[in-house]
């Protein structure tokens, strides 16, 4: 959150953060649900 105090790089960092979140979140969610499904199927 330190970057928001700087005027010029504020938008660049925010857009980069949003891009990383948009790319990483679906992958992490898919891996998480896949592991949960495998664990549940193995448990049952």
Backbone as a printed PyTorch tensor [residue, N CA C, xyz], in Angstrom:
tensor([[[  0.8280,  -1.2070,   0.0000],
         [  0.0000,   0.0000,   0.0000],
         [  0.8600,   1.2540,   0.0000]],

        [[  2.1790,   1.0990,   0.0930],
         [  3.0610,   2.2720,   0.1150],
         [  3.0550,   2.9910,  -1.2260]],

        [[  2.8030,   2.2280,  -2.2930],
         [  2.9350,   2.7870,  -3.6360],
         [  1.8480,   3.8210,  -3.9130]],

        [[  0.7020,   3.7110,  -3.2270],
         [ -0.4100,   4.6060,  -3.5140],
         [ -0.0700,   6.0440,  -3.1480]],

        [[  0.9080,   6.2440,  -2.2820],
         [  1.3050,   7.5970,  -1.9230],
         [  2.0650,   8.2660,  -3.0670]],

        [[  2.6730,   7.4860,  -3.9290],
         [  3.3810,   8.0500,  -5.0780],
         [  2.3870,   8.3090,  -6.2010]],

        [[  2.4730,   9.4680,  -6.8030],
         [  1.4480,   9.8730,  -7.7710],
         [  1.5820,   9.1750,  -9.1110]],

        [[  2.7950,   9.1000,  -9.6780],
         [  2.9600,   8.6510, -11.0570],
         [  2.7120,   7.1710, -11.2400]],

        [[  3.2000,   6.3610, -10.3040],
         [  3.1580,   4.9110, -10.5140],
         [  1.9040,   4.2640,  -9.9290]],

        [[  0.9920,   5.0810,  -9.4260],
         [ -0.1920,   4.5460,  -8.7630],
         [ -1.0110,   3.6660,  -9.7130]],

        [[ -1.3500,   4.2160, -10.8860],
         [ -2.1910,   3.4790, -11.8280],
         [ -1.4720,   2.2520, -12.3490]],

        [[ -0.1810,   2.3790, -12.6240],
         [  0.5590,   1.2540, -13.1800],
         [  0.5640,   0.0750, -12.2100]],

        [[  0.8390,   0.3460, -10.9440],
         [  0.9050,  -0.7240,  -9.9520],
         [ -0.4790,  -1.3300,  -9.7390]],

        [[ -1.5110,  -0.4970,  -9.7140],
         [ -2.8570,  -1.0130,  -9.4900],
         [ -3.2890,  -1.9250, -10.6410]],

        [[ -3.0020,  -1.4590, -11.8780],
         [ -3.3680,  -2.2910, -13.0340],
         [ -2.5620,  -3.5850, -13.0550]],

        [[ -1.2780,  -3.5110, -12.6880],
         [ -0.4560,  -4.7230, -12.6500],
         [ -0.9930,  -5.6790, -11.5930]],

        [[ -1.3630,  -5.1410, -10.4340],
         [ -1.9170,  -5.9870,  -9.3790],
         [ -3.2160,  -6.6520,  -9.8190]],

        [[ -4.0810,  -5.8810, -10.4730],
         [ -5.3460,  -6.4530, -10.9510],
         [ -5.0940,  -7.5440, -11.9810]],

        [[ -4.1350,  -7.3120, -12.8720],
         [ -3.8280,  -8.3070, -13.8920],
         [ -3.3190,  -9.5950, -13.2420]],

        [[ -2.4240,  -9.4580, -12.2650],
         [ -1.8870, -10.6390, -11.5820],
         [ -3.0080, -11.3850, -10.8650]],

        [[ -3.8950, -10.6450, -10.1990],
         [ -5.0030, -11.2990,  -9.4940],
         [ -5.9050, -12.0240, -10.4790]],

        [[ -6.2290, -11.3730, -11.5950],
         [ -7.1230, -12.0000, -12.5830],
         [ -6.5000, -13.2620, -13.1660]],

        [[ -5.1650, -13.2790, -13.2920],
         [ -4.5030, -14.4500, -13.8650],
         [ -4.3480, -15.5500, -12.8150]],

        [[ -3.9930, -15.1580, -11.5960],
         [ -3.6450, -16.1620, -10.5750],
         [ -4.8810, -16.7520,  -9.8990]],

        [[ -5.8900, -15.9370,  -9.6500],
         [ -7.0480, -16.4230,  -8.9030],
         [ -7.7220, -17.6200,  -9.5560]],

        [[ -8.0470, -17.5830, -10.8660],
         [ -8.6850, -18.7550, -11.4890],
         [ -7.8200, -20.0080, -11.3910]],

        [[ -6.4940, -19.8430, -11.5580],
         [ -5.5970, -21.0060, -11.4980],
         [ -5.5880, -21.5800, -10.0920]],

        [[ -5.4580, -20.7100,  -9.0880],
         [ -5.4440, -21.1850,  -7.7000],
         [ -6.7760, -21.8270,  -7.3400]],

        [[ -7.8850, -21.2470,  -7.8010],
         [ -9.2000, -21.8190,  -7.5130],
         [ -9.3430, -23.1870,  -8.1630]],

        [[ -8.8990, -23.3150,  -9.4100],
         [ -9.0000, -24.6090, -10.0960],
         [ -8.1500, -25.6540,  -9.3990]],

        [[ -6.9150, -25.2870,  -9.0310],
         [ -6.0430, -26.2470,  -8.3420],
         [ -6.6360, -26.6220,  -6.9880]],

        [[ -7.1640, -25.6410,  -6.2740],
         [ -7.7430, -25.9110,  -4.9590],
         [ -8.9460, -26.8420,  -5.0580]],

        [[ -9.8740, -26.5250,  -5.9610],
         [-11.0630, -27.3730,  -6.1070],
         [-10.6820, -28.7540,  -6.6060]],

        [[ -9.6670, -28.8370,  -7.4830],
         [ -9.2380, -30.1340,  -8.0050],
         [ -8.6850, -30.9960,  -6.8700]],

        [[ -7.8730, -30.3980,  -6.0040],
         [ -7.3200, -31.1460,  -4.8750],
         [ -8.4270, -31.5410,  -3.9090]],

        [[ -9.3840, -30.6410,  -3.6800],
         [-10.4910, -30.9630,  -2.7830],
         [-11.3140, -32.1190,  -3.3500]],

        [[-11.5760, -32.0840,  -4.6570],
         [-12.3550, -33.1570,  -5.2760],
         [-11.6040, -34.4830,  -5.1770]],

        [[-10.3050, -34.4730,  -5.4380],
         [ -9.5150, -35.6960,  -5.3340],
         [ -9.5540, -36.2180,  -3.9100]],

        [[ -9.3840, -35.3210,  -2.9300],
         [ -9.3980, -35.7370,  -1.5330],
         [-10.7490, -36.3210,  -1.1330]],

        [[-11.8360, -35.6890,  -1.6090],
         [-13.1640, -36.1790,  -1.2610],
         [-13.4290, -37.5390,  -1.8960]],

        [[-13.0300, -37.6750,  -3.1530],
         [-13.2630, -38.9550,  -3.8310],
         [-12.4440, -40.0640,  -3.1690]],

        [[-11.2110, -39.7400,  -2.7650],
         [-10.3790, -40.7470,  -2.1120],
         [-10.9490, -41.0940,  -0.7480]],

        [[-11.4850, -40.0880,  -0.0520],
         [-12.0260, -40.3310,   1.2840],
         [-13.2780, -41.2050,   1.1930]],

        [[-14.0930, -40.9330,   0.1830],
         [-15.3200, -41.7160,   0.0470],
         [-14.9990, -43.1000,  -0.4990]]])
